[in-house]
Amino acid sequence: MQKTIITVVGKDAVGIIAKVCTYLANNEINILDISQTIVDGFFNMMMITDTSKSSKSIAEIRHELHQIGEEIGVNIHTQHEDIFEMMHRI
């Protein structure tokens, strides 16, 4: 299993979840866990995904999700689980 952390942050709008999840499904990326909130009009979503069945590299996924984020007006960050863990160690 190749776990990847995807975060989506921005002003709430219709279709954010649909756009991101459609991309993931089309690229054989499984959502293992998901948390989503909207606070005072701001959207925040964090997903743990399994990218091991995708034919795309993490770099390609990161780039394409970043482009989708720009199209829909949110910031999408994609990190391999190991990098995420190292960055958030105390």
KELUMVO-75651 format. One record per atom (N, C-alpha, C): residue number from 1; residue in one letter; chain; x, y, z. Coordinates in nm, 2 decimals. Example, Ala and Ser with C-alpha at 12.3 -4.5 7.8 and 13.67 -1.06 7.14 Angstrom:
SITE  num  residuo  cadena  x  y  z
SITE  1  a  A  1.32  -0.57  0.78
SITE  1  a  A  1.23  -0.45  0.78
SITE  1  a  A  1.32  -0.33  0.78
SITE  2  s  A  1.28  -0.22  0.71
SITE  2  s  A  1.37  -0.11  0.71
SITE  2  s  A  1.29  0.00  0.79
***
This chain:
SITE  num  residuo  cadena  x  y  z
SITE  1  m  A  0.08  -0.12  0.00
SITE  1  m  A  0.00  0.00  0.00
SITE  1  m  A  0.09  0.12  0.00
SITE  2  q  A  0.05  0.22  -0.08
SITE  2  q  A  0.13  0.35  -0.09
SITE  2  q  A  0.03  0.46  -0.05
SITE  3  k  A  0.04  0.50  0.08
SITE  3  k  A  -0.05  0.60  0.13
SITE  3  k  A  0.00  0.74  0.10
SITE  4  t  A  -0.10  0.82  0.06
SITE  4  t  A  -0.08  0.96  0.02
SITE  4  t  A  -0.18  1.05  0.10
SITE  5  i  A  -0.13  1.16  0.15
SITE  5  i  A  -0.22  1.26  0.22
SITE  5  i  A  -0.26  1.37  0.12
SITE  6  i  A  -0.38  1.39  0.10
SITE  6  i  A  -0.43  1.50  0.01
SITE  6  i  A  -0.51  1.60  0.10
SITE  7  t  A  -0.48  1.72  0.09
SITE  7  t  A  -0.55  1.83  0.16
SITE  7  t  A  -0.61  1.93  0.06
SITE  8  v  A  -0.73  1.97  0.09
SITE  8  v  A  -0.80  2.07  0.00
SITE  8  v  A  -0.85  2.18  0.09
SITE  9  v  A  -0.81  2.30  0.06
SITE  9  v  A  -0.85  2.42  0.14
SITE  9  v  A  -0.89  2.53  0.05
SITE  10  g  A  -1.00  2.60  0.08
SITE  10  g  A  -1.04  2.72  0.01
SITE  10  g  A  -1.18  2.76  0.04
SITE  11  k  A  -1.22  2.86  -0.03
SITE  11  k  A  -1.36  2.91  -0.02
SITE  11  k  A  -1.46  2.80  -0.07
SITE  12  d  A  -1.56  2.78  0.01
SITE  12  d  A  -1.66  2.67  -0.03
SITE  12  d  A  -1.73  2.71  -0.16
SITE  13  a  A  -1.75  2.60  -0.24
SITE  13  a  A  -1.82  2.62  -0.36
SITE  13  a  A  -1.88  2.48  -0.40
SITE  14  v  A  -1.98  2.48  -0.48
SITE  14  v  A  -2.04  2.36  -0.53
SITE  14  v  A  -1.95  2.28  -0.61
SITE  15  g  A  -1.93  2.15  -0.59
SITE  15  g  A  -1.86  2.06  -0.67
SITE  15  g  A  -1.72  2.03  -0.64
SITE  16  i  A  -1.67  2.08  -0.53
SITE  16  i  A  -1.53  2.06  -0.49
SITE  16  i  A  -1.50  1.91  -0.47
SITE  17  i  A  -1.58  1.85  -0.38
SITE  17  i  A  -1.57  1.71  -0.35
SITE  17  i  A  -1.58  1.62  -0.48
SITE  18  a  A  -1.68  1.65  -0.56
SITE  18  a  A  -1.71  1.58  -0.68
SITE  18  a  A  -1.59  1.58  -0.77
SITE  19  k  A  -1.53  1.70  -0.79
SITE  19  k  A  -1.42  1.71  -0.89
SITE  19  k  A  -1.30  1.63  -0.84
SITE  20  v  A  -1.27  1.65  -0.71
SITE  20  v  A  -1.15  1.58  -0.66
SITE  20  v  A  -1.17  1.42  -0.66
SITE  21  c  A  -1.29  1.38  -0.61
SITE  21  c  A  -1.32  1.24  -0.60
SITE  21  c  A  -1.33  1.17  -0.74
SITE  22  t  A  -1.38  1.25  -0.84
SITE  22  t  A  -1.39  1.19  -0.98
SITE  22  t  A  -1.24  1.17  -1.03
SITE  23  y  A  -1.16  1.27  -1.01
SITE  23  y  A  -1.02  1.25  -1.05
SITE  23  y  A  -0.96  1.12  -0.98
SITE  24  l  A  -0.98  1.11  -0.85
SITE  24  l  A  -0.92  0.99  -0.78
SITE  24  l  A  -0.98  0.86  -0.84
SITE  25  a  A  -1.10  0.86  -0.86
SITE  25  a  A  -1.17  0.73  -0.91
SITE  25  a  A  -1.11  0.70  -1.05
SITE  26  n  A  -1.10  0.80  -1.13
SITE  26  n  A  -1.05  0.78  -1.27
SITE  26  n  A  -0.91  0.74  -1.28
SITE  27  n  A  -0.83  0.76  -1.17
SITE  27  n  A  -0.69  0.72  -1.16
SITE  27  n  A  -0.66  0.61  -1.07
SITE  28  e  A  -0.77  0.53  -1.03
SITE  28  e  A  -0.75  0.41  -0.95
SITE  28  e  A  -0.69  0.44  -0.81
SITE  29  i  A  -0.73  0.56  -0.76
SITE  29  i  A  -0.68  0.60  -0.63
SITE  29  i  A  -0.79  0.58  -0.53
SITE  30  n  A  -0.77  0.49  -0.43
SITE  30  n  A  -0.87  0.46  -0.33
SITE  30  n  A  -0.87  0.55  -0.21
SITE  31  i  A  -0.98  0.60  -0.16
SITE  31  i  A  -0.99  0.69  -0.04
SITE  31  i  A  -1.00  0.59  0.08
SITE  32  l  A  -0.90  0.60  0.17
SITE  32  l  A  -0.90  0.51  0.29
SITE  32  l  A  -0.97  0.58  0.40
SITE  33  d  A  -0.96  0.71  0.41
SITE  33  d  A  -1.02  0.79  0.52
SITE  33  d  A  -1.04  0.93  0.47
SITE  34  i  A  -1.14  1.00  0.52
SITE  34  i  A  -1.17  1.13  0.47
SITE  34  i  A  -1.24  1.21  0.58
SITE  35  s  A  -1.20  1.34  0.59
SITE  35  s  A  -1.25  1.43  0.69
SITE  35  s  A  -1.28  1.56  0.62
SITE  36  q  A  -1.40  1.62  0.63
SITE  36  q  A  -1.43  1.74  0.56
SITE  36  q  A  -1.51  1.83  0.65
SITE  37  t  A  -1.48  1.96  0.65
SITE  37  t  A  -1.55  2.06  0.73
SITE  37  t  A  -1.57  2.19  0.65
SITE  38  i  A  -1.67  2.26  0.69
SITE  38  i  A  -1.69  2.39  0.63
SITE  38  i  A  -1.71  2.48  0.75
SITE  39  v  A  -1.62  2.58  0.77
SITE  39  v  A  -1.62  2.68  0.88
SITE  39  v  A  -1.63  2.82  0.82
SITE  40  d  A  -1.74  2.88  0.85
SITE  40  d  A  -1.77  3.02  0.81
SITE  40  d  A  -1.74  3.04  0.66
SITE  41  g  A  -1.78  2.94  0.58
SITE  41  g  A  -1.77  2.96  0.43
SITE  41  g  A  -1.64  2.91  0.38
SITE  42  f  A  -1.55  2.85  0.46
SITE  42  f  A  -1.42  2.80  0.41
SITE  42  f  A  -1.42  2.65  0.42
SITE  43  f  A  -1.38  2.59  0.31
SITE  43  f  A  -1.39  2.44  0.30
SITE  43  f  A  -1.25  2.38  0.33
SITE  44  n  A  -1.25  2.28  0.41
SITE  44  n  A  -1.13  2.21  0.45
SITE  44  n  A  -1.15  2.06  0.44
SITE  45  m  A  -1.07  1.99  0.36
SITE  45  m  A  -1.08  1.84  0.35
SITE  45  m  A  -0.94  1.78  0.36
SITE  46  m  A  -0.94  1.67  0.43
SITE  46  m  A  -0.81  1.59  0.43
SITE  46  m  A  -0.85  1.44  0.40
SITE  47  m  A  -0.77  1.38  0.31
SITE  47  m  A  -0.79  1.25  0.27
SITE  47  m  A  -0.67  1.17  0.29
SITE  48  i  A  -0.68  1.04  0.33
SITE  48  i  A  -0.57  0.95  0.32
SITE  48  i  A  -0.61  0.85  0.21
SITE  49  t  A  -0.52  0.84  0.11
SITE  49  t  A  -0.55  0.76  0.00
SITE  49  t  A  -0.45  0.65  -0.03
SITE  50  d  A  -0.48  0.55  -0.10
SITE  50  d  A  -0.39  0.45  -0.15
SITE  50  d  A  -0.37  0.47  -0.30
SITE  51  t  A  -0.25  0.50  -0.34
SITE  51  t  A  -0.22  0.53  -0.48
SITE  51  t  A  -0.15  0.41  -0.54
SITE  52  s  A  -0.14  0.30  -0.48
SITE  52  s  A  -0.06  0.19  -0.53
SITE  52  s  A  -0.11  0.13  -0.66
SITE  53  k  A  -0.24  0.14  -0.69
SITE  53  k  A  -0.30  0.08  -0.81
SITE  53  k  A  -0.30  0.18  -0.92
SITE  54  s  A  -0.26  0.31  -0.90
SITE  54  s  A  -0.26  0.41  -1.00
SITE  54  s  A  -0.14  0.39  -1.09
SITE  55  s  A  -0.16  0.42  -1.22
SITE  55  s  A  -0.04  0.41  -1.31
SITE  55  s  A  0.04  0.54  -1.31
SITE  56  k  A  -0.01  0.64  -1.24
SITE  56  k  A  0.07  0.76  -1.23
SITE  56  k  A  0.15  0.77  -1.11
SITE  57  s  A  0.26  0.85  -1.12
SITE  57  s  A  0.35  0.87  -1.01
SITE  57  s  A  0.29  0.97  -0.91
SITE  58  i  A  0.35  0.98  -0.79
SITE  58  i  A  0.30  1.08  -0.70
SITE  58  i  A  0.32  1.22  -0.75
SITE  59  a  A  0.43  1.24  -0.82
SITE  59  a  A  0.46  1.37  -0.88
SITE  59  a  A  0.35  1.41  -0.99
SITE  60  e  A  0.31  1.31  -1.07
SITE  60  e  A  0.20  1.34  -1.17
SITE  60  e  A  0.07  1.37  -1.10
SITE  61  i  A  0.04  1.29  -1.00
SITE  61  i  A  -0.09  1.31  -0.92
SITE  61  i  A  -0.08  1.45  -0.86
SITE  62  r  A  0.03  1.48  -0.79
SITE  62  r  A  0.04  1.61  -0.73
SITE  62  r  A  0.02  1.72  -0.83
SITE  63  h  A  0.08  1.72  -0.94
SITE  63  h  A  0.07  1.82  -1.04
SITE  63  h  A  -0.07  1.83  -1.10
SITE  64  e  A  -0.14  1.72  -1.13
SITE  64  e  A  -0.27  1.72  -1.18
SITE  64  e  A  -0.37  1.77  -1.08
SITE  65  l  A  -0.36  1.73  -0.95
SITE  65  l  A  -0.45  1.78  -0.85
SITE  65  l  A  -0.43  1.93  -0.83
SITE  66  h  A  -0.31  1.97  -0.83
SITE  66  h  A  -0.28  2.12  -0.82
SITE  66  h  A  -0.35  2.20  -0.93
SITE  67  q  A  -0.35  2.14  -1.05
SITE  67  q  A  -0.41  2.21  -1.16
SITE  67  q  A  -0.57  2.21  -1.14
SITE  68  i  A  -0.62  2.10  -1.09
SITE  68  i  A  -0.77  2.10  -1.06
SITE  68  i  A  -0.80  2.20  -0.96
SITE  69  g  A  -0.72  2.21  -0.85
SITE  69  g  A  -0.74  2.31  -0.75
SITE  69  g  A  -0.74  2.45  -0.81
SITE  70  e  A  -0.65  2.48  -0.90
SITE  70  e  A  -0.65  2.62  -0.96
SITE  70  e  A  -0.78  2.64  -1.04
SITE  71  e  A  -0.82  2.54  -1.11
SITE  71  e  A  -0.95  2.55  -1.19
SITE  71  e  A  -1.07  2.58  -1.10
SITE  72  i  A  -1.07  2.52  -0.98
SITE  72  i  A  -1.19  2.53  -0.90
SITE  72  i  A  -1.17  2.63  -0.78
SITE  73  g  A  -1.06  2.69  -0.77
SITE  73  g  A  -1.03  2.80  -0.68
SITE  73  g  A  -1.00  2.75  -0.54
SITE  74  v  A  -0.93  2.64  -0.52
SITE  74  v  A  -0.89  2.59  -0.39
SITE  74  v  A  -0.74  2.55  -0.40
SITE  75  n  A  -0.68  2.53  -0.29
SITE  75  n  A  -0.54  2.48  -0.28
SITE  75  n  A  -0.55  2.33  -0.25
SITE  76  i  A  -0.48  2.25  -0.34
SITE  76  i  A  -0.48  2.11  -0.32
SITE  76  i  A  -0.33  2.07  -0.30
SITE  77  h  A  -0.30  2.01  -0.19
SITE  77  h  A  -0.16  1.96  -0.16
SITE  77  h  A  -0.16  1.81  -0.15
SITE  78  t  A  -0.06  1.75  -0.21
SITE  78  t  A  -0.05  1.60  -0.21
SITE  78  t  A  0.09  1.57  -0.16
SITE  79  q  A  0.09  1.48  -0.06
SITE  79  q  A  0.22  1.44  0.00
SITE  79  q  A  0.22  1.29  0.03
SITE  80  h  A  0.33  1.23  0.00
SITE  80  h  A  0.35  1.08  0.04
SITE  80  h  A  0.34  1.08  0.20
SITE  81  e  A  0.28  0.97  0.25
SITE  81  e  A  0.26  0.96  0.39
SITE  81  e  A  0.39  0.98  0.47
SITE  82  d  A  0.50  0.93  0.43
SITE  82  d  A  0.63  0.94  0.50
SITE  82  d  A  0.67  1.08  0.52
SITE  83  i  A  0.65  1.16  0.41
SITE  83  i  A  0.69  1.31  0.42
SITE  83  i  A  0.60  1.38  0.51
SITE  84  f  A  0.47  1.35  0.51
SITE  84  f  A  0.37  1.41  0.60
SITE  84  f  A  0.41  1.38  0.74
SITE  85  e  A  0.44  1.25  0.77
SITE  85  e  A  0.47  1.21  0.91
SITE  85  e  A  0.60  1.29  0.96
SITE  86  m  A  0.70  1.30  0.87
SITE  86  m  A  0.82  1.37  0.91
SITE  86  m  A  0.80  1.51  0.94
SITE  87  m  A  0.71  1.58  0.86
SITE  87  m  A  0.69  1.72  0.87
SITE  87  m  A  0.61  1.75  1.00
SITE  88  h  A  0.53  1.65  1.05
SITE  88  h  A  0.44  1.68  1.16
SITE  88  h  A  0.49  1.61  1.29
SITE  89  r  A  0.61  1.57  1.29
SITE  89  r  A  0.67  1.51  1.42
SITE  89  r  A  0.71  1.63  1.51
SITE  90  i  A  0.69  1.60  1.64
SITE  90  i  A  0.72  1.71  1.74
SITE  90  i  A  0.85  1.67  1.80
***
